[in-house]
Amino acid sequence: MKPWNIVGRLRRRSRVLGQIARALKLFVPMCRDVVKGRYRPPPWAAFGWMLAALAYLISPLDLIPDWLLLIGVVDDFVIVGWLLTRVDRSLDAYRTWRGLPVAGEGDDEGQF
């Protein structure tokens, strides 16, 4: 495996972690704006992805059981992380409405 390939992979993984952080940081203010009627139409896709992430996280049924210590926890992290990246992508219209930069503007962040 070539060293520059490893650097590229790490860079892509850090972008995914950034997407997860943005989704978590922006979801609560978006909910507040939707409830107060300031932002319409509600981004139902974001609500659906967040509900799926929470359901998977608290559900006793997992793809890989949590009693398989390390693998079970990694499984939860990967699946919930993927769902939160979907939440982040669903919030692009809300970001535009708030005047925040949309994910992927000016860089290659949207590429995997």
Secondary structure per residue as TSV (DSSP state, phi and psi in degrees):
chain	resnum	aa	ss	phi	psi
A	1	M	-	360.0	132.2
A	2	K	-	-81.9	143.8
A	3	P	H	-61.2	-36.8
A	4	W	H	-70.4	-24.8
A	5	N	H	-70.0	-39.0
A	6	I	H	-64.2	-42.3
A	7	V	H	-61.8	-42.0
A	8	G	H	-62.9	-41.4
A	9	R	H	-65.3	-43.6
A	10	L	H	-62.9	-38.3
A	11	R	H	-64.1	-41.8
A	12	R	H	-65.2	-39.4
A	13	R	H	-65.4	-37.8
A	14	S	H	-66.7	-32.4
A	15	R	H	-65.1	-39.4
A	16	V	H	-63.6	-43.2
A	17	L	H	-62.5	-35.6
A	18	G	H	-64.9	-39.7
A	19	Q	H	-63.2	-40.6
A	20	I	H	-63.6	-45.4
A	21	A	H	-63.0	-42.6
A	22	R	H	-62.5	-41.1
A	23	A	H	-62.2	-46.2
A	24	L	H	-67.5	-37.3
A	25	K	H	-70.7	-33.4
A	26	L	H	-96.5	-17.7
A	27	F	H	-66.2	-44.6
A	28	V	H	-65.4	-47.7
A	29	P	H	-60.7	-34.8
A	30	M	H	-64.0	-43.2
A	31	C	H	-61.0	-41.8
A	32	R	H	-61.6	-43.8
A	33	D	H	-67.2	-35.4
A	34	V	H	-68.8	-44.6
A	35	V	H	-64.6	-38.9
A	36	K	T	-79.6	-4.2
A	37	G	T	81.6	11.8
A	38	R	S	-80.7	-27.1
A	39	Y	S	-121.8	119.7
A	40	R	-	-134.8	149.4
A	41	P	S	-77.3	153.6
A	42	P	-	-61.2	139.4
A	43	P	-	-79.9	85.0
A	44	W	H	-60.3	-32.6
A	45	A	H	-62.0	-41.7
A	46	A	H	-63.6	-41.7
A	47	F	H	-63.4	-41.5
A	48	G	H	-64.3	-45.4
A	49	W	H	-64.4	-40.3
A	50	M	H	-66.2	-41.2
A	51	L	H	-61.8	-41.3
A	52	A	H	-63.4	-40.8
A	53	A	H	-64.4	-45.4
A	54	L	H	-65.9	-40.7
A	55	A	H	-63.3	-42.4
A	56	Y	H	-66.8	-37.8
A	57	L	H	-66.6	-39.8
A	58	I	H	-96.6	-9.0
A	59	S	-	-70.0	139.4
A	60	P	S	-74.2	-15.9
A	61	L	-	-91.1	122.7
A	62	D	-	-127.5	160.7
A	63	L	S	-62.2	-45.4
A	64	I	S	-124.9	124.0
A	65	P	-	-59.9	145.1
A	66	D	T	-68.9	-19.1
A	67	W	T	-70.2	-12.7
A	68	L	S	-85.8	73.9
A	69	L	H	-23.3	-80.3
A	70	L	H	-67.8	-45.1
A	71	I	H	-66.5	-40.4
A	72	G	H	-64.5	-38.5
A	73	V	H	-72.7	-40.6
A	74	V	H	-62.2	-40.1
A	75	D	H	-57.4	-47.4
A	76	D	H	-61.0	-44.3
A	77	F	H	-61.8	-43.2
A	78	V	H	-67.6	-47.9
A	79	I	H	-66.0	-48.7
A	80	V	H	-65.3	-38.3
A	81	G	H	-61.0	-43.7
A	82	W	H	-62.1	-43.2
A	83	L	H	-63.6	-37.9
A	84	L	H	-70.0	-28.8
A	85	T	H	-67.3	-31.9
A	86	R	H	-67.9	-38.1
A	87	V	H	-59.8	-45.8
A	88	D	H	-58.8	-43.9
A	89	R	H	-67.0	-30.5
A	90	S	H	-74.1	-13.8
A	91	L	T	-96.7	11.1
A	92	D	H	-60.6	-42.3
A	93	A	H	-64.9	-37.8
A	94	Y	H	-66.1	-40.8
A	95	R	H	-59.1	-43.7
A	96	T	H	-61.7	-43.2
A	97	W	H	-61.0	-38.3
A	98	R	H	-82.8	-6.5
A	99	G	T	80.8	20.6
A	100	L	-	-93.4	153.6
A	101	P	-	-65.9	138.0
A	102	V	-	-79.6	142.9
A	103	A	T	-56.1	131.2
A	104	G	T	93.8	-6.0
A	105	E	T	-72.9	124.7
A	106	G	T	80.1	3.2
A	107	D	S	-148.4	-173.8
A	108	D	S	-102.6	32.8
A	109	E	T	-62.8	-31.2
A	110	G	T	-76.3	-4.5
A	111	Q	-	-95.7	139.3
A	112	F	-	-125.4	360.0
